[in-house]
Amino acid sequence: MSTQHPTQGTGDKTKQALAELASLVEQYPDKSRKSLLQQVEIKFDLTPKECEFLNSNFHK
């Protein structure tokens, strides 16, 4: 039985958000990158610093 933690590490959340963003870009190539990034930021409740990291380090 796995134990779920109520909070996850910042790195884990950022990795999951990055994977989600990559998946969304593949699924919806016609959507703007900014729109997809905002969707991921909301879903994972990212901090401004995490959002900036994704924005500056994720390339198609």
N, C-alpha and C positions, 0 to 999 in steps of 0.2 A: 504494500500500500504506500503510495507516494504522499508526502506531506507538502501541502501548498503553503507558501509564505504569503501573508497579507501584503507585504511590500516586496518589490524586487529590486535588485541592484540597478543603479543607473546604467551601467554598461549593458546589462541584459536587456533593459527596456530599449536602449538605443539600437542594439543589434536586431531586436525584433522589429523595431520601426524601420530600420534600413531594409530588412528582408521584405517587409510588407510593401515598402515603397518600390523596391525592385520588381516585385510581383505585379503591383498595380500598373507600373509603366509598361510591362509586357502585355498585360491584359487590356489596357486602354491607351494604345499608342496615340490616339487622336486627342486625348485630354491634355491640357497644359500641365507641365511639370509642377508649376506653382500650385495649381488646384489639387493635384495628387499629394503634394507635400503637405498642404494644409489639412487634408483629410487624415493623413497619418499623424500629424501633430495633435489633432483633436482626439483621435482614437487612443493614442498612447499617453495623452496628457503630458506632453513634453514641455520641459522648461525652455525659456528663450535661448539658453546656451545650447541645449540639445538640438533645438530647431536650427540654429545657426550652423552647428556641426553637420547636420544632415544636408542642409542647403549648400554648404561649401564643399562637402566631400563626396556627394553622390553625383556621379556623371553617367549619362546614358551609355 
